[in-house]
């Protein structure tokens, strides 16, 4: 009888332990993702003389299907890592209207309010399309994001593993004081050779304007401040 009561007691204690564990608050999706990726990312950052939580900057290239993340080393932005874009919808060229399936091209920025750790696409951040330039040209659309889950209707979709790294680096920068991070989205790497190769495109006039922003960063390794005047992007040194 004593042995039986002892076994029953062990079972009850185990059941209570399971119930207690189930009631513990679970880390949210973003926190859980950061816990998974932070150790390896911190090591990779340190190897390049960079640090977790430093300001970040993103460039996207459609044709190459690449997303670059740059980190501020205190003097300029340094390329940390390039990920393959799993999928984007549409063709080269800007997004024009809601439902056209195009992924946006242009100069966007993401504050904390556009970060979504509860996205149905695992993790996501909203690019802020339409921006001032898009609205000046009467372009429409909404919820254009970089997200996980590798499906896209106008967004830039990554695998879940890749978005965990990208989101965590961006989230850490915002939590550490960066007010917003910039995202520059291009149809392709805007080299002279690529501009010549696409020279007959109907979008060439707009792409020449995008190239000004591309060239600014290529020369200075600091993203410019971007404004809009006369339905064109204007670039100047970021005073922040």
Helices and strands as residue ranges (DSSP letters): H 2-23, H 29-47, E 56-61, E 66-72, E 77-84, E 87-88, E 106-111, G 112-114, E 115-116, E 124-126, H 132-136, E 145-147, E 156-157, H 160-175, E 180-186, H 192-197, H 204-220, E 225-229, E 232-236
